[in-house]
Structures are given as structure tokens and as C-alpha cells.
Amino acid sequence: MKPIHFSITLLLLLPLLLPAQTVSINEFYRKYKNVEEENVHVTLPGWVVKLGVGIAKTQVDDQEEKEAINLAKKIRKLRVLTFEEANPVAQKDLDRLMKGVRKENFEDLIMVKEENTKVHLMMREKKEQVKNLLILVSEEDTFTMVSMKTKLRYDQIEEFINKALKDDEGNIEVKL
């Protein structure tokens, strides 16, 4: 194969080798992050989360809280968008977001719909790891989106849940 053909082939295959981005979440976040003055929008890279977790760990004595903090160290990026006084998110935009993340291989874990409240917990996984978590809470007068890029393994989540349940309930065990 000639060097030019090899280079062109490599360039065409490069996007397939890169991890997929959460385009739908990025578009939604950009659209709504500056809609109102009363909103809260935060994006934290993983090193800032780890720094905060490290500081918090020195202040915590409870073993369960320390284990939760250890799980938080696996967060590579955290993005939060919250509206507390009003919900400006159009239903069509929320539907577009949900359709988009499903196309990006997110799976529904929990979906609760009660009167005017909708809660979605979705995740995207790869090779036995949770790569992305998306939490959406939409009510008549509030909206919250939490998006996380993570490196959580199922056994870590399972162990944390089982320890928490053992302390609270005694004999319940969860297998993921």
C-alpha cells in the first residue's frame, strides 16, 4: 500500500478509534446554560472533583461516607445544570435529548413519572465499566441535569450498595 493511501485510510478510521462524545448532552447544555440568571451551571474536570474529594475525605469519619468518596474519585468530568425558580426546558428539547442519548448508547436504568415530575437515570457502559451517567429531574417549576463521565466498575458499585444495604437492612444483597 502506498504511503498516501495508508495515510488517507488511517485518517478515515481515526474517528472510529476515538471514544464517542455525548453530542446530545453537549448541545442541550450549551442551549440552556445561559437561559436565565437564576440557573446554576457548573462543569468540573476530574482533577477538580478529585481535589474536592481528597479534602472531604480528611473531614469524614464514617466508613460508608469514605467509600462513597472513593467512588467519587472515579469521576472524570461532572456537569450540572439546575433551574430552581422556573423550568424553561421545552418538552420537545427534553424529548430530543432523550432520543439523542439513546442513539449514543445510553440505557435507561430508572424512569419515574409521577404527576408533573419526571426522573430519568441513564448510563452508557463499555467493557464492564460505567462510562457515563445522566440524571434528569424535570418538574413544573424546577429542572436538574447531572452528567458524569466516569470509570466505575460494576463490582465497585455493587460492593458499595451491598455495604450500605447491610448497614441499613441486614440481609439484602445486590448483584449487578
Helices and strands as residue ranges (DSSP letters): H 3-17, H 23-32, E 39-45, H 46-59, H 63-72, E 75-83, H 91-103, E 107-114, E 117-126, E 129-138, E 143-153, H 154-168
